[in-house]
Amino acid sequence: MSRLPFELMLALRYLRPKRTFVSVITLISIVGVMLGVAVLIIVISVMTGFDRQLRDKLVGFSAHVKLERAGAPLADYERVMEVIERHPAVKGVAPFILGQIIVKTQPAEGSPRFVVPLVRGVDPRYEDRVSVLRQSVIEGTNDLRGYSVLVGSQLARALDIHLGDPLAVYSVRQLEEWDASRKGGTEEAPVADDYVVQGIFSLGVHDFDYSYVICSLPNAQDLYVLENEVHGLIVALHDPELAARVKRELLASLGGEYELTTWMEENAVMLEALVVEKNMMFYLLFFITIVAAFGICSALITFVVQKTREIGALKALGATSAQILWLFLSQSLVVGLLGVAAGFGLGLLAVHYRNDFLFFMRRATGFELFPAQIYSFSELPALIVPGDIAIICGGSLLICLLAGLIPAWSASRLRPVEALRHE
């Protein structure tokens, strides 16, 4: 004797693979649910990986909290650093200088090129505690002694800059002096400061790799005539998610003369766009599962029509409407469970071998699906979040159950007399 309830036993018997049209529909329904769940897991995992990788790169360059003084540079930044470092959530603090310069290349042949990037002055003693900038050098060294600079990989490629190339740098101060002399009638052409490309860095974000030139803090102070002042401080935390709380606590201890900006506020537009895109993809792809649910509904309607005589017999023998309802609802539950389980396995397998598949397609077709020069990564990122997987699998199973509710309800309302009328 089977220990299963007779409703579930009959449901499994009806779904047993046979050479019938109904079994083919059932198989198609399972495959539809499987594909919907697998595609959702793959896409959401990849988009979550994009989001996490972008966040890591953003905070790897600009840390978690930025401190500035409104309208003025920081003269007592070392004292402020000591106050900030005493906070238990702070991992490190570093001074910075940030502003625009004019860079002129000096090629051996051809015409020079001009670009207006941002220069960031850093102190190597502190910088490694707050950013991965100096560890992101892919060519040359990160030594900033003397008149040395680090150039972003995208900027180096655009200007055809190589290690050891000289660069002429015009500072804001030189342009202001030239403008003042021009107005005074004693116009003198500004003389650029000569720097040498010591290294080329790549942070994996196009804006950073194209828009920044890195030099030592003393050189940046000379460019902006700041003597022993800096533009601000960047603060790294042990937990980036505590940035908002740490900001409030630091403002309370430092006073209102300082402006603090968290990494979430500074990159709010970009991060919000990623969240919106992920949510939109989630809702749109869920329609694949809904389409598969219509297949389940169609299969159960066929079952109900074909099993009308059996339903009448069961009711005549004493089966209740609830038992008939559960009999056909069990079929949609079984189809849903099989489809979700298969989709879960297929999705995890595809995420695990995603890069092997991309490399195979690249070798087989010569076409790169995700060009590294556009997306700034050599491999496709992915991150599996248990909460997302639970929502995908649970939601898909619920949709499958709801799809079987209408035909199951219709079957439960059949009366034995009507079902057996023509027998």
Secondary structure, 3 states (H helix, E strand, C coil): CCCCCHHHHHHHHHHCCCCCHHHHHHHHHHHHHHHHHHHHHHHHHHHHHHHHHHHHHHHHHHCCEEEEECCECECCHHHHHHHHHCCCCEEEEEEEEEEECEEEECCCCCCCCEECCEEEEECHHHHCCCCCCHHHEEEECCCCCCCEEEEEHHHHHHHCCCCCCEEEEECHHHHHHHHHHHHCCCCCCCCCEEEEEEEEECCCCHHHHHHEEEEEHHHHHHHCCCCCCECEEEEEECCHHHHHHHHHHHHHHHCCCEEEEEHHHHCHHHHHHHHHHHHHHHHHHHHHHHHHHHHHHHHHHHHHHHCHHHHHHHHHCCCCHHHHHHHHHHHHHHHHHHHHHHHHHHHHHHHHCHHHHHHHHHHHHCCCCCCHHHHCCCCCCCCCCHHHHHHHHHHHHHHHHHHHHHHHHHHHCCCHHHHCCCC
